[in-house]
């Protein structure tokens, strides 16, 4: 703990002036500064600058990581009455991750949580599959407006939701690992087949704290639920 407080001291000062010394570890800071500056002030200040540069680099890396994981902005069709949506059909999600069952797992969590919200009735997966067969839809990841209209008429749904799982599973950086989930969803109304809502979410992954102090991340189920909750919050 004492070492960590000294580390914070070096981060918060940039010269020998005591007015810039953080309240964190002030006594230890004075002692270290006295001993070190007595020998070589220039070397001390170079060390401090190097430490600040390293921390700045880590901060920029963190921002870059967050930016690379952020999906497109949420889209809501301002002319569509979402309150009129009572029944939805959730199509099997596309899977772009390395985990074979990722799309099925994420879809199952999404359907259960959407249904438990009480706002919308979610058609059972088996009923949706039979409806897709009757509509002649072979590839769920490439629905046309005509497919949406036809499927909606067969299963009596007000909207169809499709999705893609971009990342699912463990990611590693050096000796640090963590679980991550990244997904994108869209809703199409079944009268015209047009897209009325899109949203995406990425949760989990290796944080800056994990890189500095280590950490194994959170369980996959928790990360998946958090990502799904985030997407649902962007719908309602």
C-alpha positions in Angstrom: 0.0 0.0 0.0 2.9 2.4 0.9 4.5 1.7 -2.5 1.3 2.5 -4.3 1.0 5.8 -2.4 4.5 6.8 -3.5 3.6 5.9 -7.1 0.6 8.3 -6.9 2.9 11.0 -5.6 5.2 10.8 -8.6 2.2 11.0 -11.0 1.0 14.2 -9.4 4.1 16.4 -9.4 6.1 17.9 -12.2 8.8 19.9 -10.3 10.4 20.3 -6.9 7.8 22.8 -5.8 6.0 21.4 -2.7 2.8 23.2 -3.7 2.3 20.6 -6.3 2.7 17.6 -4.0 -0.5 15.6 -3.7 -2.0 15.1 -0.3 -1.7 11.4 -0.9 1.6 10.3 0.6 2.8 13.8 1.5 5.2 12.8 4.3 6.7 10.0 2.2 6.9 12.3 -0.8 8.9 14.9 1.2 11.4 12.3 2.4 11.9 10.8 -1.0 12.2 14.2 -2.7 14.7 15.4 -0.2 16.9 12.3 -0.6 16.8 12.1 -4.4 17.1 15.8 -5.2 20.1 16.0 -2.9 22.0 13.8 -5.3 20.7 14.7 -8.7 17.6 16.9 -9.3 17.8 16.6 -13.1 17.6 12.8 -13.0 14.7 12.9 -10.6 12.7 15.2 -12.9 13.5 13.0 -15.9 12.1 10.0 -14.0 9.0 11.9 -13.2 8.5 13.0 -16.8 9.0 9.5 -18.0 6.4 8.2 -15.5 3.9 10.8 -16.7 4.6 9.9 -20.3 4.0 6.2 -19.7 0.7 6.9 -17.9 -0.4 9.2 -20.7 0.3 6.5 -23.2 -1.7 4.0 -21.2 -4.6 6.5 -21.0 -4.5 7.0 -24.8 -4.5 3.3 -25.4 -7.5 2.9 -23.2 -9.4 5.6 -25.1 -8.4 4.0 -28.4 -9.7 0.6 -27.2 -13.0 2.1 -26.1 -13.4 3.9 -29.4 -12.6 0.8 -31.5 -15.3 -1.1 -29.5 -18.0 1.5 -29.8 -20.7 0.6 -32.3 -22.8 2.9 -34.5 -25.2 5.3 -32.9 -28.7 4.2 -31.8 -31.3 4.7 -34.5 -35.0 5.2 -33.8 -37.5 5.9 -36.6 -39.2 9.1 -35.4 -42.2 8.3 -37.6 -42.8 4.8 -36.2 -45.1 4.1 -33.3 -43.1 1.7 -31.1 -46.0 1.5 -28.7 -48.0 -0.4 -31.4 -45.5 -3.3 -31.3 -47.0 -6.1 -29.3 -45.5 -9.3 -30.9 -42.0 -9.7 -32.3 -40.2 -12.6 -34.0 -36.5 -12.8 -33.1 -34.6 -14.3 -36.0 -31.5 -16.5 -35.4 -28.5 -14.2 -35.0 -25.5 -14.1 -37.3 -22.3 -15.3 -35.7 -19.0 -13.6 -36.5 -17.2 -14.8 -33.4 -15.0 -17.8 -33.0 -17.4 -19.5 -30.6 -19.7 -21.8 -32.5 -22.7 -21.5 -30.1 -22.3 -17.7 -29.4 -25.2 -16.5 -31.5 -27.6 -19.1 -30.0 -26.6 -18.2 -26.5 -26.9 -14.5 -27.0 -30.2 -14.8 -28.8 -31.6 -17.0 -26.0 -30.6 -14.4 -23.3 -32.0 -11.6 -25.4 -35.3 -13.3 -26.0 -35.8 -14.2 -22.4 -34.9 -10.7 -21.1 -37.1 -9.0 -23.7 -40.0 -11.3 -22.8 -39.5 -10.8 -19.1 -39.8 -7.0 -19.6 -43.5 -7.5 -20.1 -43.6 -4.8 -22.8 -43.5 -7.2 -25.8 -44.5 -10.8 -26.5 -41.7 -12.7 -28.0 -42.7 -15.6 -30.2 -41.1 -19.0 -29.3 -38.0 -19.9 -31.3 -39.7 -23.0 -32.7 -42.6 -21.0 -34.0 -40.3 -18.6 -35.7 -38.3 -21.4 -37.3 -41.5 -23.0 -38.7 -42.6 -19.6 -40.0 -39.3 -19.1 -41.8 -39.7 -22.5 -43.4 -43.1 -21.6 -44.7 -41.9 -18.3 -45.9 -39.1 -20.0 -47.8 -36.4 -18.1 -45.9 -33.2 -20.1 -46.0 -30.6 -17.6 -44.8 -31.7 -15.6 -41.7 -28.8 -13.2 -42.0 -29.9 -11.7 -45.3 -33.6 -10.8 -44.9 -35.2 -8.6 -47.6 -38.1 -6.3 -47.0 -40.3 -8.8 -48.8 -39.1 -11.6 -46.5 -40.0 -9.5 -43.4 -43.4 -8.8 -44.7 -44.1 -12.4 -45.6 -42.8 -13.8 -42.3 -44.8 -11.2 -40.3 -47.9 -12.3 -42.0 -47.3 -15.9 -41.3 -46.4 -15.7 -37.6 -48.6 -12.6 -37.0 -45.8 -10.5 -35.7 -45.7 -6.7 -35.6 -41.9 -6.6 -36.0 -38.9 -8.8 -36.7 -35.6 -8.5 -34.9 -32.3 -9.6 -36.4 -28.9 -9.5 -34.8 -25.2 -10.2 -35.2 -22.7 -11.3 -32.6 -19.3 -9.8 -33.5 -17.3 -10.9 -30.5 -17.9 -13.5 -27.9 -15.4 -15.2 -25.5 -12.1 -14.6 -24.0 -9.6 -12.0 -25.2 -5.9 -11.9 -24.1 -3.3 -9.3 -23.8 0.1 -10.6 -22.6 -0.7 -12.4 -19.3 -4.1 -10.7 -18.8 -7.4 -12.1 -20.0 -11.1 -11.2 -19.9 -14.4 -12.1 -21.4 -16.1 -9.8 -24.0 -19.4 -9.7 -25.9 -20.2 -7.4 -28.8 -23.5 -7.5 -30.6 -25.7 -5.4 -32.9 -29.4 -5.6 -33.4 -32.1 -4.1 -35.7 -35.9 -4.1 -35.7 -37.9 -4.1 -38.9 -41.7 -3.5 -38.9 -43.7 -6.1 -40.9 -46.0 -3.7 -42.8 -43.3 -2.3 -45.1 -40.2 -4.2 -44.0 -38.3 -1.1 -43.2 -35.7 -0.8 -40.4 -37.1 1.3 -37.5 -34.5 0.7 -34.8 -30.8 -0.3 -34.6 -28.5 -0.5 -31.6 -25.2 -2.1 -30.6 -23.4 -2.9 -27.4 -20.0 -4.1 -26.3 -19.3 -5.2 -22.7 -16.4 -6.8 -20.9 -12.9 -6.8 -22.3 -9.5 -6.0 -20.8 -9.5 -2.7 -18.9 -6.6 -0.4 -18.1 -6.8 -1.6 -14.5 -6.5 -5.2 -15.7 -3.4 -4.3 -17.6 -1.7 -2.5 -14.7 -2.7 -4.8 -11.8 -3.9 -8.0 -13.5 -7.4 -9.5 -13.5 -9.3 -12.4 -15.0 -12.4 -10.5 -16.0 -16.0 -11.4 -15.2 -18.0 -14.6 -16.0 -19.3 -14.9 -19.6 -22.9 -15.0 -18.5 -22.6 -11.7 -16.6 -21.0 -10.0 -19.5 -23.7 -11.3 -21.9 -26.5 -10.1 -19.6 -24.9 -6.7 -19.3 -24.6 -6.3 -23.0 -28.2 -7.4 -23.6 -29.5 -5.0 -20.9 -27.6 -2.2 -22.5 -29.3 -2.9 -25.9 -32.7 -3.2 -24.3 -32.2 0.2 -22.6 -31.7 1.7 -26.1 -34.9 0.2 -27.3 -37.3 1.3 -24.5 
